[in-house]
């Protein structure tokens, strides 16, 4: 990941991470299966976002693939954090939002779609909306 020819921050990420890091710890939970924690941190460093991130979680350091409630549960356990005090911002309903909802983590879905009926999912169209 850190050695990719092009590494680019998601639109709105610098503003959102700077704003959120003033009042919360930010962790990255990624589905990158072939990158180590240090390689992921290196990629964030290349785009100047590492200064806002308190830690990185991936298959290589959690031992579980992203997309399962067990992945998020393992992260919460490592952080000593109850689900009610966490939020997940993700762009995949299946791998980010559904597992968060199963655990009682506040889900925030970055998408151009609408939330499925009957779900309590905050939908944002841009990461900048996290600064509101």
BELGIDA-V715946 format. One line per field, one symbol per residue. burial: + if it has 24 or more other C-alpha atoms within 12 Angstrom, else -. A space follows every 10 residues. Layout:
burial: ???
//
This chain:
burial: +--------- --++-+++-+ -----+++++ ++---++-++ +-++----++ -++-+++++- ++--+++++- ++++++---- --+--+++++ +++-++++++ +++-++++++ ---------- ++++-++--+ --
//
